[in-house]
Amino acid sequence: MIFTVFEDQDYKSLFPLNLNRASFELRCGAFTNLERIENLISSDDSIQLVIRPKLVPLVQERFPNITINPDLLSPGIWLNGRGLWTEEILYSITSGKSYTKNGNITSIYNTDNVLLSDMNSYMDKAALISTEIDIYLIENIWDGIFIQSDVITKDAQYFIDHKSGKIHPSAVIENDDNIFIGENSEICAGSVLD
């Protein structure tokens, strides 16, 4: 499956955070919106990005292995970069349908090849008949602040049992449900983590 993560026309409401970042690069909780999508898809899936032309050089530098603004958008699932996608929502998207939140296109399960130049008109037509979807959609720069607590709680599930560094046998770990150790970390003898 090809997932097309797009920056819609309402990116302007995210000023000034969007000066040198696309909407899917905003961080809410532990992940950016793009990292959240990458965590949900399988290794057989691929991502392509659609962004403002002036951001292409910056985003290509940050994501050299991802196709950016292809001339022809492949069939697959298109996801709004302002959305905070969950596994439940992502896998409820069905073929041939479009989804909105408060009148904003959030996703389309596209079965056609679409020229990049025709993308906006294609989305406008798809929005005419769509299904309302319950998703966090960052519409203003302050939206992430108000949902941060819920998102962090959900993101913590991703890190449960994330203790992959070198831990000396004499190290003491208290309340280990809230301690996460990265793979390059080393916990030395006599250390106490609480």
RAWOJO-V767309 format. One record per residue. N is the residue number from 0. RES is the residue in three letters. SS is DSSP state (H for helix, E for strand, C for the rest). PHI is phi in whole degrees, -180 to 180 (NA if undefined). OMEGA is omega in whole degrees, -180 to 180 (999 if undefined). Layout:
n:res:ss:phi:omega
N:RES:SS:PHI:OMEGA
N:RES:SS:PHI:OMEGA
//
This chain:
n:res:ss:phi:omega
0:MET:C:NA:176
1:ILE:E:-105:178
2:PHE:E:-104:177
3:THR:E:-103:179
4:VAL:E:-97:-174
5:PHE:E:-117:174
6:GLU:C:-99:-176
7:ASP:C:-81:-175
8:GLN:H:-72:-180
9:ASP:H:-90:179
10:TYR:H:-62:-177
11:LYS:H:-62:180
12:SER:H:-72:-180
13:LEU:H:-98:178
14:PHE:C:-64:5
15:PRO:C:-94:-179
16:LEU:C:-63:-176
17:ASN:C:-96:-179
18:LEU:C:-60:-180
19:ASN:C:-129:178
20:ARG:C:-138:174
21:ALA:C:-81:-177
22:SER:H:-60:-179
23:PHE:H:-78:177
24:GLU:H:-95:177
25:LEU:C:-71:-179
26:ARG:E:-104:172
27:CYS:E:-137:-174
28:GLY:C:80:-177
29:ALA:C:-82:-171
30:PHE:E:-129:166
31:THR:E:-78:179
32:ASN:H:-62:179
33:LEU:H:-69:178
34:GLU:H:-61:179
35:ARG:H:-61:179
36:ILE:H:-67:-180
37:GLU:H:-60:178
38:ASN:H:-70:-175
39:LEU:H:-91:-175
40:ILE:C:-92:-179
41:SER:C:-86:-179
42:SER:C:-69:177
43:ASP:C:-79:-179
44:ASP:C:-83:176
45:SER:E:-133:-178
46:ILE:E:-123:167
47:GLN:E:-128:-175
48:LEU:E:-115:174
49:VAL:E:-125:-175
50:ILE:C:-138:175
51:ARG:C:-62:-179
52:PRO:H:-56:-177
53:LYS:H:-70:178
54:LEU:H:-91:-174
55:VAL:H:-54:-179
56:PRO:H:-60:179
57:LEU:H:-66:-177
58:VAL:H:-70:176
59:GLN:H:-63:178
60:GLU:H:-68:-179
61:ARG:H:-77:-177
62:PHE:C:-130:-175
63:PRO:C:-67:-177
64:ASN:C:-98:-179
65:ILE:C:-114:177
66:THR:E:-72:-178
67:ILE:E:-122:179
68:ASN:C:47:177
69:PRO:C:-67:180
70:ASP:C:-63:-179
71:LEU:E:-123:179
72:LEU:E:-82:-176
73:SER:C:-77:173
74:PRO:C:-61:-179
75:GLY:E:152:-178
76:ILE:E:-102:176
77:TRP:E:-99:-178
78:LEU:E:-124:177
79:ASN:E:-70:-178
80:GLY:C:-67:178
81:ARG:C:-86:-178
82:GLY:E:-86:174
83:LEU:E:-99:-171
84:TRP:C:-80:175
85:THR:C:-119:180
86:GLU:H:-61:-179
87:GLU:H:-60:-179
88:ILE:H:-70:-177
89:LEU:H:-60:-177
90:TYR:C:-88:172
91:SER:C:-93:179
92:ILE:C:-73:-176
93:THR:C:-115:-173
94:SER:C:-57:175
95:GLY:C:79:-178
96:LYS:C:-113:173
97:SER:E:-123:-175
98:TYR:E:-132:-180
99:THR:E:-133:171
100:LYS:E:-136:-178
101:ASN:C:53:178
102:GLY:C:85:178
103:ASN:E:-96:177
104:ILE:E:-64:177
105:THR:E:-104:-179
106:SER:E:-161:177
107:ILE:E:-141:170
108:TYR:E:-94:-172
109:ASN:E:-92:178
110:THR:C:-110:-177
111:ASP:C:-115:166
112:ASN:C:-82:-177
113:VAL:E:-128:176
114:LEU:E:-67:179
115:LEU:H:-57:-180
116:SER:H:-66:-180
117:ASP:H:-100:-173
118:MET:H:-60:-177
119:ASN:H:-63:178
120:SER:H:-68:177
121:TYR:H:-62:179
122:MET:H:-68:178
123:ASP:H:-62:178
124:LYS:H:-67:-179
125:ALA:H:-65:-178
126:ALA:H:-73:-178
127:LEU:H:-63:176
128:ILE:C:-126:-176
129:SER:C:-146:178
130:THR:E:-107:177
131:GLU:E:-74:-177
132:ILE:C:-122:-179
133:ASP:C:-95:-178
134:ILE:C:-142:171
135:TYR:E:-71:177
136:LEU:E:-124:-177
137:ILE:C:-73:-178
138:GLU:C:-101:180
139:ASN:C:-135:-175
140:ILE:C:-64:-179
141:TRP:C:-88:-178
142:ASP:H:-59:-180
143:GLY:H:-62:-180
144:ILE:H:-66:-175
145:PHE:H:-75:-180
146:ILE:H:-105:-175
147:GLN:H:-53:-177
148:SER:H:-61:179
149:ASP:H:-63:-177
150:VAL:H:-68:179
151:ILE:H:-62:178
152:THR:H:-61:179
153:LYS:H:-68:-179
154:ASP:H:-67:-179
155:ALA:H:-61:179
156:GLN:H:-60:180
157:TYR:H:-67:-174
158:PHE:H:-99:-180
159:ILE:C:-59:-177
160:ASP:C:61:178
161:HIS:C:-96:178
162:LYS:E:-132:-173
163:SER:C:-110:179
164:GLY:C:-81:177
165:LYS:E:-86:-179
166:ILE:E:-117:179
167:HIS:C:-66:-178
168:PRO:C:-59:-179
169:SER:C:-89:178
170:ALA:C:-69:-180
171:VAL:E:-108:179
172:ILE:E:-122:178
173:GLU:C:-101:180
174:ASN:C:51:-173
175:ASP:H:-65:175
176:ASP:H:-66:-177
177:ASN:H:-109:-180
178:ILE:C:-117:-179
179:PHE:C:-124:-176
180:ILE:E:-120:-179
181:GLY:C:-72:-174
182:GLU:C:-66:180
183:ASN:C:-97:-178
184:SER:C:-87:176
185:GLU:E:-135:178
186:ILE:E:-102:-173
187:CYS:C:-82:179
188:ALA:C:-58:177
189:GLY:C:84:-180
190:SER:C:-74:175
191:VAL:E:-125:177
192:LEU:E:-112:180
193:ASP:C:-138:999
//
